[in-house]
Amino acid sequence: MKTKLFILICICAVMASCTSTVQTRKQNKIAQAIKKEGDVFQAQGNYTAALSKLLEAEKLVPDDPYIQNSLGLAYMGKERDDMAIQAFNKALSLKPDYTEALNNLGAAYLREKKWDIAIKTFNKVLEDMTYPTPHYPLANIGWAQLEQNNYPIAQKYFLKALREMPGFIQAIHGLAQLYIRTGQTDRAIAYLDKHINRSPDTVIFHADLAQAYEACHLTRQAIKTWQVVMQLAPKNSNLYHKAEQRLFELQ
C-alpha cells in the first residue's frame, strides 16, 4: 500500500512539473510575440506604444535579457536615460556576455553626459572581438572625448571608426564638429562639401556646414544651408527646430 501511495505521489509530482513547464513555455512564447510587436513600434519611432508592449512582455517574463534590452531602448526613446541604464544593467546581470546591451548602456551614459563611465563601457564593448559593429563604440568614444575637449584623442577614434566603416555618418559628423570647434572652419567646409556630394540627403552634414559658414561669418551661405536643413529634416525634429531658430536670428 505504501509503495502504491509513493508511486502515486511521484506521478502527481511529475505531472505538476510538466504542467508548470508547459505553462512557462506558453508564457515565454506569448511574451516573445508581444516583444516583437514592441520592437516594431520602436523601429517606427512610436516609443510610447513600444514601451507599453514591452512592459506587458516583462510582466510575463521578468528575467529575459532581450526584453530588458528592448525596454532600455524604449526608455531612451522616451528620454528616460536613467531608467534605460537600469534596464540595460539588468539585461547584463542576466546575460553578462550580451555585448549589444553593453553598447546600449554606454550610449545611455553618453546621453547622461557621464563621459568617463561611457568611455569605460565602450572599451569593454571593444574587448569583444566578435562584436560585428565596432565602429559604433569607436565613434562614441570619439564623442565622449570631444565633449571633454580632448581633441587629438577624439580625432583618433573618429578615424578608427571610419576605417572600420567608411562613410559612417556619426564619425563624419564628429570630425566636422571637431574641425569647427578647433577653429579649422575651412577644413570643415571642404570636408563637408565632399561628403555632401556623396550623400546629399544626409541632413546632419548640411547642419554642420551651416554652422561652419556661421563660424566664418558667411551669413548668406549659412542662411541658404539652414534652409536646406529645413527641407530635409522631419518636421518637429530637433534639427528642424534648430534650423528654424537660426534662420529667424540670421535673417
C-alpha positions as CSV (number, residue, x, y, z in Angstrom):
1,M,0.0,0.0,0.0
2,K,2.8,2.4,0.9
3,T,4.6,1.6,-2.3
4,K,1.5,2.3,-4.4
5,L,1.0,5.6,-2.5
6,F,4.6,6.6,-3.1
7,I,4.3,5.9,-6.8
8,L,1.0,7.9,-7.0
9,I,2.7,10.9,-5.3
10,C,5.6,10.7,-7.7
11,I,3.3,10.6,-10.7
12,C,1.4,13.6,-9.4
13,A,4.7,15.5,-8.8
14,V,5.8,14.7,-12.4
15,M,2.5,15.8,-13.8
16,A,2.6,19.0,-11.8
17,S,6.2,19.6,-13.0
18,C,5.2,19.0,-16.6
19,T,2.2,21.3,-16.3
20,S,4.4,24.1,-14.9
21,T,7.0,23.6,-17.7
22,V,4.2,23.8,-20.3
23,Q,2.8,26.9,-18.7
24,T,6.2,28.6,-18.6
25,R,6.9,27.8,-22.2
26,K,3.5,29.2,-23.2
27,Q,4.1,32.4,-21.2
28,N,7.5,32.8,-22.8
29,K,6.1,32.3,-26.3
30,I,3.4,34.9,-25.7
31,A,6.0,37.3,-24.2
32,Q,8.3,37.0,-27.2
33,A,5.3,37.7,-29.6
34,I,4.5,40.8,-27.6
35,K,8.1,41.8,-27.6
36,K,8.2,41.6,-31.4
37,E,5.2,44.0,-31.5
38,G,7.0,46.4,-29.3
39,D,10.2,46.2,-31.4
40,V,8.1,47.0,-34.5
41,F,6.7,50.1,-32.8
42,Q,10.2,51.0,-31.7
43,A,11.5,50.8,-35.3
44,Q,8.7,53.1,-36.3
45,G,9.7,55.7,-33.6
46,N,6.5,55.1,-31.6
47,Y,8.2,54.8,-28.3
48,T,5.0,55.1,-26.2
49,A,3.4,52.1,-27.9
50,A,6.7,50.2,-27.8
51,L,7.1,50.8,-24.1
52,S,3.5,49.7,-23.4
53,K,4.1,46.4,-25.2
54,L,7.5,45.7,-23.7
55,L,6.3,46.3,-20.2
56,E,3.5,43.8,-20.9
57,A,6.1,41.3,-22.1
58,E,8.2,42.0,-19.0
59,K,5.3,41.1,-16.7
60,L,5.1,37.7,-18.3
61,V,8.8,37.0,-18.3
62,P,10.6,39.5,-16.0
63,D,14.1,37.8,-16.4
64,D,14.5,37.9,-20.1
65,P,17.7,39.9,-21.1
66,Y,16.4,40.6,-24.6
67,I,13.2,42.1,-23.3
68,Q,15.2,44.2,-20.9
69,N,17.5,45.4,-23.7
70,S,14.4,46.4,-25.8
71,L,13.0,48.1,-22.7
72,G,16.2,50.1,-22.3
73,L,15.9,51.3,-25.9
74,A,12.3,52.3,-25.4
75,Y,13.2,54.3,-22.3
76,M,15.9,56.1,-24.3
77,G,13.3,56.9,-26.9
78,K,11.2,58.4,-24.2
79,E,14.3,60.4,-23.0
80,R,14.4,58.5,-19.7
81,D,18.0,57.5,-19.8
82,D,18.1,56.8,-16.1
83,M,15.6,54.1,-16.5
84,A,17.3,52.8,-19.6
85,I,20.5,52.4,-17.6
86,Q,18.6,50.2,-15.1
87,A,17.2,48.1,-17.9
88,F,20.5,47.6,-19.6
89,N,22.2,46.7,-16.4
90,K,19.5,44.1,-15.6
91,A,20.0,42.6,-19.1
92,L,23.7,42.3,-18.4
93,S,23.1,40.8,-15.0
94,L,21.0,38.1,-16.7
95,K,23.4,37.7,-19.7
96,P,26.9,39.0,-18.9
97,D,28.2,38.4,-22.5
98,Y,25.4,40.5,-24.0
99,T,27.6,43.0,-25.9
100,E,24.8,44.7,-27.7
101,A,23.2,45.6,-24.3
102,L,26.6,46.8,-23.1
103,N,27.0,49.1,-26.1
104,N,23.5,50.5,-25.5
105,L,24.4,51.0,-21.8
106,G,27.4,53.1,-23.0
107,A,25.1,55.1,-25.3
108,A,22.8,55.9,-22.3
109,Y,25.7,57.0,-20.2
110,L,26.9,59.2,-23.1
111,R,23.4,60.9,-23.2
112,E,23.6,61.4,-19.5
113,K,27.0,63.2,-20.1
114,K,28.8,60.6,-17.9
115,W,31.8,60.8,-20.2
116,D,34.3,58.6,-18.3
117,I,31.8,55.9,-17.5
118,A,30.7,55.9,-21.1
119,I,34.3,55.5,-22.4
120,K,34.9,52.7,-19.9
121,T,31.8,50.9,-21.1
122,F,32.6,51.3,-24.8
123,N,36.1,50.0,-24.2
124,K,34.5,46.9,-22.7
125,V,32.5,46.5,-25.9
126,L,35.7,46.6,-27.9
127,E,37.1,43.8,-25.9
128,D,34.6,41.5,-27.6
129,M,36.4,40.8,-30.9
130,T,33.3,39.1,-32.3
131,Y,31.2,42.3,-32.0
132,P,30.1,43.0,-35.5
133,T,29.8,46.8,-35.4
134,P,32.9,48.2,-33.6
135,H,32.5,51.5,-35.4
136,Y,29.7,52.4,-33.1
137,P,31.7,52.2,-29.8
138,L,34.7,53.7,-31.5
139,A,32.7,56.8,-32.7
140,N,31.0,57.1,-29.3
141,I,34.4,57.2,-27.6
142,G,35.3,59.9,-30.0
143,W,32.2,61.9,-29.0
144,A,32.9,61.4,-25.3
145,Q,36.4,62.7,-25.8
146,L,35.2,65.6,-28.0
147,E,32.8,66.7,-25.2
148,Q,35.8,66.8,-22.8
149,N,37.8,68.9,-25.3
150,N,40.3,66.0,-25.8
151,Y,40.5,66.8,-29.5
152,P,43.5,64.7,-30.6
153,I,42.1,61.6,-28.9
154,A,38.6,62.3,-30.3
155,Q,40.1,62.6,-33.8
156,K,41.9,59.3,-33.4
157,Y,38.7,57.4,-32.5
158,F,36.6,59.0,-35.3
159,L,39.2,58.0,-37.8
160,K,39.3,54.5,-36.3
161,A,35.6,54.3,-36.7
162,L,35.8,55.4,-40.4
163,R,38.5,52.7,-41.1
164,E,36.0,50.1,-39.8
165,M,33.1,51.6,-41.7
166,P,33.9,54.2,-44.4
167,G,31.1,56.7,-44.7
168,F,29.8,56.2,-41.2
169,I,27.7,59.3,-40.6
170,Q,28.3,59.7,-36.8
171,A,32.1,59.6,-37.3
172,I,32.0,62.1,-40.2
173,H,29.7,64.4,-38.2
174,G,32.1,64.0,-35.2
175,L,35.1,65.1,-37.3
176,A,33.2,68.0,-38.8
177,Q,32.3,69.2,-35.3
178,L,35.9,68.8,-34.1
179,Y,37.2,70.9,-37.0
180,I,34.6,73.6,-36.3
181,R,35.3,73.6,-32.5
182,T,39.0,73.9,-33.1
183,G,38.7,76.8,-35.5
184,Q,39.5,74.7,-38.6
185,T,36.5,76.0,-40.4
186,D,37.9,76.0,-43.9
187,R,38.9,72.4,-43.4
188,A,35.4,71.6,-42.1
189,I,33.7,73.2,-45.1
190,A,35.9,71.3,-47.6
191,Y,35.4,68.1,-45.7
192,L,31.6,68.5,-45.5
193,D,31.3,69.6,-49.2
194,K,33.0,66.3,-50.1
195,H,30.6,64.2,-48.1
196,I,27.5,66.2,-49.1
197,N,28.4,65.5,-52.8
198,R,28.5,61.8,-51.9
199,S,25.4,61.8,-49.7
200,P,23.3,64.9,-50.5
201,D,20.3,63.9,-48.4
202,T,22.2,63.5,-45.1
203,V,20.7,66.4,-43.2
204,I,23.3,66.5,-40.3
205,F,26.0,67.2,-42.9
206,H,24.1,70.3,-44.0
207,A,23.5,71.4,-40.4
208,D,27.3,71.1,-39.8
209,L,28.0,73.0,-42.9
210,A,25.7,75.8,-41.9
211,Q,27.4,76.0,-38.6
212,A,30.8,76.2,-40.3
213,Y,29.6,79.0,-42.5
214,E,28.3,80.9,-39.5
215,A,31.7,80.5,-37.8
216,C,33.3,82.1,-40.9
217,H,30.7,84.9,-40.9
218,L,29.4,83.8,-44.3
219,T,25.8,84.7,-43.4
220,R,24.3,84.3,-46.9
221,Q,25.7,80.8,-47.3
222,A,24.6,79.9,-43.8
223,I,21.0,81.0,-44.4
224,K,20.9,79.1,-47.7
225,T,22.2,75.9,-46.0
226,W,19.9,76.2,-43.0
227,Q,17.0,76.4,-45.5
228,V,18.2,73.1,-46.9
229,V,18.2,71.6,-43.4
230,M,14.5,72.6,-43.0
231,Q,13.7,71.0,-46.3
232,L,15.4,67.7,-45.4
233,A,14.7,67.4,-41.7
234,P,11.5,65.8,-40.4
235,K,9.1,68.5,-39.0
236,N,9.2,68.7,-35.2
237,S,12.7,67.1,-35.2
238,N,15.4,68.9,-33.2
239,L,17.3,69.7,-36.4
240,Y,14.2,71.3,-37.9
241,H,13.7,73.5,-34.9
242,K,17.3,74.4,-34.7
243,A,17.3,75.5,-38.4
244,E,14.1,77.4,-37.8
245,Q,15.7,79.3,-34.9
246,R,18.9,80.0,-36.7
247,L,17.1,81.4,-39.8
248,F,15.0,83.6,-37.5
249,E,18.1,85.0,-35.9
250,L,20.2,85.4,-39.1
251,Q,17.6,87.0,-41.4
